[in-house]
Amino acid sequence: MSDLASHESVARKPRDVPTDSRSKAWGLTAILVALYTVNYGDKVVLGLAAQPLREEFGFTASQIGLAGSIFFLALTMSGLLTGVVSRWGSLKWILAALAIAWALCMLPMIFAASLAVLIVSRFLLGLFEGPSSALIHTATYSWHPVAKRALPGAFITSAASISKILVAPALGWVIVHHGWRAAFVVMSLTSVLWCAIWLTSWSPGPYGAEHDASVTDPDGTSTASPIRWIALIKTPTFIGAALAVFSFYTLTSVILTWLPSYFEKGLGYSRLEANTMFGIPSMVALVAMFGTSFLGDRLMARGVSSRIHRGLVPGFGLLACGIAMVSLPYIGSPAMVVALVSLGYGLGTIVFPLFNAAISEICPRDKLAGTLGIFLAFMTAGGLIGPYVAGRIVDAAVNPADGYALAFQLIGILALIGASAAIVLVDPRRDAQKIDTLVRTATH
């Protein structure tokens, strides 16, 4: 028996898999991609509205950055509670409730905008969005086996790129022609529409814990894994991947909050041009994510160690990203800056689907939601410092161009550190075997 087969056999082996599951799996994956797109749209809208808010209310860059960081504080706090939230009900109803909560969080700024309202509403939005990433990935993975999770993970992660390529320009057009409040209305209504589709479509997948809960073992024993979350968190794979995604998410949070402003105020593009170019880095990211994820799943199926395609590949991608960001202050051409940001961000983005798949590889299925929640909470902690620190740097700089370039350079140094940790530590197959040994020891 191969290592992968052995790994699947411990608390992971699916039963009663329907013959038509592949088409249904990808259909439900598409619906979950749509939810994650809405999720990122809620994040993107603040970056698009940053300059109109500054002009209407006189907000400083530091105040806008503070609102962004407060959002990520709440996101991190509630992400740590994903394991608890996942026990409150089925994925169907939990995700529907979260989406409705996002819609409600858009309303205060529409009717009573102020700095205090902005901060409170972004904090509440972060609280309700915190568990969603891990739960969306858990729901998606429940329809895909361990060896084939990088590609569906890339589709889920692509929601961020879809938001920047399609949603951001659309919201930018809405803001230019109808005002920033109209963009908040659009995002609120979109969440409600998604719920209507979701509630009539979802059913648990054959590779998830919910499927296990609906199946009675012949001997009446529990299918729950005896492994505690702390054992999973202490693995080198978790530690190295967490450091890597923390550093890259710091960059992501700054891009979500400040990239349109960088293009407009720092590089001299018009507001509509800046909002439209917001999607260029994500176009590169889509190519990189789908290319590496498709190749990674093919290599995984052929028995190639996941140390290579779920460890070294994303590690070196993040390394290239860090080098690109560190180089920004030395580039004089606005077009070259856009190109370098796009290339660096695109290569760095592959850490999301590949490291998420790596974490799913080492986890018993009943521990996946909670472990991913903790992992993604570490990731989003990067958003606590990114937007606010970048805002302070811009406010203190001689001119916006220098301020933005310096902020991205500092984050590039952080990315180099995270990449080095991932390259050295991440080896999912090794750690999966260790976890399976602990499971067998505890159950015999």
N, C-alpha and C positions, 0 to 999 in steps of 0.2 A: 504494500500500500504506500502511495506517495505521501510526502509530508503534508501536502494540501488536503488530500483525502482524509488523512488521519485527523487533521485539524478540523475539518468539517464534521467529523463523526462525534466530537465531544460537544454536546449541548447545542449543536448547530444543524444537524441533519434534518432536512425538510421531509415532511410526510404528506402524502395525498396531494402532490402537486398537480394542478389541473393541466390538461393537455393544451389548452388555449391560453396558458398563463403569459406567454411572451408578448403577444399583442396587447393583452390587458395591462401587462406590466408597463409597457411603454406609453400606453394611453394615460394611465394614472400618473406616471412620471411626468408627462406633459402638463397635467393639471397642477402637480406640485411645483413644477418650474414656474407656472403662472403665479402661484402664491409667492414664491421667492422673488419673482419680479416685482410684485406689489410691495413686498417687504423692502426691497432695495429702492423702489420708487419713493417710498416714504422717507428714506435716508437722503436720496438725491435731491428731493425738493428743497431742502434747506440750503444746499449749496447753490441751487439755481436762484433761490429767492434772497440770497445773502446781500447782493448789492441793492436790490429794490428796498429791502428792509433797512439797510444803512441810510439810504436816501430819504425814506419816509419818516423814520423814527430817530435818525441820528445815532444808530448803534455803532460802536467801534468794532474793529476786527477782533479785538480781545473778547468782547461781549458775544459776538456771533460764535467765536471759537469756544467760549465757555458753554454756550447752549449745546454745541456739538459734543463737547466732552461730557456734559451732564447726561446726555443721551446714552453715550457709551458706558458711563458709570452704571446707569440703571440696566443697560443691556448685559453687562458683566455680572451684576448682582443676581439678576433673575436667571441668567444662564446657569449659574451654579446650582439652581434649584430644579433643573430640568428633570432629574430623577424623581423628585417628589411630585412635580406637576404631572409627569407621565402616569402616575398611579391614580390620578383623580378621575379618570375616565378613559374612553377609547380615543385613539388618535383622531377619529372622525370628528368627535364633538370638541375635543380640546383645540384642534387647529381652527375649527369654525369659530369658536368663542374668541380665540386670539385675533382672528381677522376682523371680527366685528369690533373688538376693542380698539384695533388700529384705526378703524373708520371713525370711532368716537373721539379719538385723540387728535384728529385733524380739526375738529370743530371749534375749539376755543380760540385758535388764532384767526379763524374766519370772522368771528363775531366780536372779539374783544382783544385785539392784538396789543401787546406791550412786551417789554423785556421779561417781566415776571411771568406772564402767560406763556411766552415762548419757552422759557426755561422749564416751567412746570409741565407743559404739554409734551415737550421733548423727553423729559424724565419719565412721564407715564408711558409714552410710546416705547421708550427703551425697556421698561419693565415688561410690557406685553410682547415685545419682539424677542426678548432674551431667550426664552425656551424654544422659539420657533425653528431656528436653524437646525438644532439637533433633532427635533421631532420631524422636521421635513426630511432630513437625511435618513432617519430611522424608518419612516414610512416608505421612502424610496427603496432603501436596502431590503425591506421586507419582500420586495418583488424581484430581487436580483441576488444570485449566489455570490459568495465571497470573491470568487475568482473573476467575476464580471462586474465589479462595483465601481471601478474607476470611470468608465464611460458614463453610466447614469449619474455618477457624482459630478462629472464634468457638465452634464446638462443642467443639474441643479445649480452649480456654481456659475454657469453661463447666464443665470438670471441677472447677476450683477452687470454683466456686459450688455445684456439685452436692455437693461434699464438705462445704461449710458448711451447705447446706440440708437434705440427707438424711443424709450420713454422720456429721456432727458430732452432731446430735441423737440418732442411733442409738447412737453411741459414748458420748455423754453418759449415755444411759439405762443402757448396759452398765456404765459406771463407777459410777453411783449405786447400782445394784442388785447388781453383781458385783465391783466393784473395778477399779482402773485396769489391773491386769495382764491382766484378761480382754479389755480393749480392744486391747492389744498382740497377744494371741493371735488375735483376730478379723482384724486387719490382716495378720498373717503368713499365715493360711490363705487369705485373699482373694487374695493375690499368687499362691499356688500354683494356685488355681482358675482365675485368669485365664490362666496359662500353658497349661493344658490346652486352653482354647478357642482361644487364639492359634495354637498349633502346628498345629492342624487346619484353620485358616482362611486364613492369610495367603498372598498372592502379590503380587509386585511390580506397581506401577501403571504405566500407559503414559506418564506424565509425569515419571518418575524416572530417576536415573542407572542403577539396577539394570536397568531395561528397556533402556536404551541398551547396557549391557554384554552383553545377551543377543542383540543384533541385529548382524549383520555388515554394515558399509558396503559398497556395490557396488565402490568403488574401494580397499577395504582400509585406508582411513585411519582414524586415531583420532578419536573423538568428544570427547576430553577438551579442555576449554577451556584456552588458554594463559595466561589471567588468573591472577595470584597473589592470594592472600587479602588481602595488604596493600593492593592497589589497591581492593578492595571496602571494606575497613575505613576507608580514608581519604576515602570519599565523604561529602559533607555529610549525606546521608540517614542513613547508618549512624551518624555522630557525633551528630546531633540526636536520632535515635530512641533511641540508647544512653543518652544523658543523661536522656531522659524516662523510659525504663523503669527505669533505676537508681533514680531518685527515687521512682517509684511502688512498686517492689518493696521499697524500704526500708519503706514503709507496709505493704505486704502482709505482710512478715515480722513486723512488730510486731503486726499483727492476728492472724496465725496463732498467735503465742506468747502475746499478752497480752489480746486482746479479751474472752474469757470472764472473765478476772480483773478487767478494767476494769468490766464490767457487774456483777460480783458484789461486789467489794471497793470499787470506786469509785462505783458508782451505787446499790448497795443491793439488787440483785435476788438471788433465791435461786440456788443453783448450777444447779438444773435449768432455771430460767428463763434464766439467763445462757447456758447451753449451747444452749438452744433458739433464743434470739435471735441467736446467732452466725451464723445463716443469713440474717437479714434484709438485711444489706448485699449479700449475694450474690443475693438476689431482684431487687434494683434493678440489680445488675450484669448479670444475665441479660437483662433487658429492654433495657438500654443496648447491650450487646454484639450481640445478635441484630438489634436495630433498625438500628444503624449499619452492621453488616457486610452485612446483606441489602441495604440501600440502597447501600452502597459498591460491591458487586458489580454491582448494576444500573447504577449510574453508570459504572463501569469498562467494562461491555459496550457502553454507548452512546457511549463515547469521551471522557467527561469526564475531565479531567486528574486523575491520582491525587494530585497536589499538594493537591487539595481534600479528598478523602475518605480518603486514607492519610497525610495530613500535618496539615492545618489542623484537621480534625474531632477526631482524638485529642489534638492539642495543646491545643485549647480545652477539651476534656473534662478533661484533667489540670489545666488552669488553674482550672476550677471546683472540682475536688477540693482543690487547695491552699488556695483561699479558704475552703472549708468547714472544713478542719482547723485553719487559723489562727484561726478563730472560736470553737473549742470552749471555751476557758477563760472566755468571756464568756456562756456559756449556763448557766442555773441549773436548768433542768428536766431530770431524767434521761431522760424520754421524748423531749424535743427533742434531747438529745445523741445518743441512739440514731438518731433520724431524720436528723440532720445527718451523722453518721458513715456511715450507710447511703447517703445521697444522694451524698456526696463520693466514697466508695469506688466506688459503682456507676458514676459518670461517669468516674472515673479508669481503671477496668478496661478501657475500650475501647482503651487504648494497646496491650494485649497482642495481640489478633488483628489489628488494623489495622497496627501497626508490624511484626509478624512477616510479614504479607503484603507490606508495603513492602520488607522485606529480600529476600524471595523474588523480588520483581519485578526487582531489580537484579542478581540472581545467575545465572550459568550453572548449569545443574542439577547438574553434577558438583561444584560448589563450594558447594552449598546447605547440606549437613549441617555442613561445617566452619565456614562463615560464620555460620550460625545458632548453632552451638555457641559461637563467640566472642561473638556478640551477646548470647546468653542468659547467658553467663558474666559479662559486664559488668552485665547486669540483676541477676543473683542476688548480685553483690557488694554490693548494697544491704542484703542480709540479714546481712552481716558486722557492720555497725554497729547496725542497728535494734534487735534484741532486747536486746542487752547494754546499749546506751546507755539504752534505755527502762527496763530494770531498775534501772540505777544512779540514774536520775532518780526513780523511784518510791521506792527505798530512802531517798533523801535528802530527799524531800518531807515537808511537815508532815503531810499525810494522803494516802491513796491517790488520792482524786478529783483533787486538785490535781496530783499527780505524773503520772498518766495523761494528763490534759488538756494539761499542758505538753509531754510527750513527743510527743503527736499534733500540737501546734502547731508544734514545731520541724520535724517531718517535713513539715508543710504548707508551710513556707517553702522547704524543699528541692524540693517538688513544683512550686512556682511558678517556680523556676529552671529545672527540667527542661522544664516546659511552654513557657517562653519560648524555649529552645534549639530545641525541636521546631518551633514555629511559624515560626521564622526559617529553619531549615536543611533540613527534610525536603521533598524533591521527588523521588519515586521515578522518574517518567518521565524527567526530566532526567538523572538519574544512570544510569539503564538505557541511555539512548542513548549516553552517554559510554563506558560499559563495552562496549557493542556495537561502537562505533567502535574501541576498543582491540583487541577480538577480531579484527575484520576486518583491522586493520593488522598484527597478529601472524601471521595465517594467510595473508597474501598477500605 
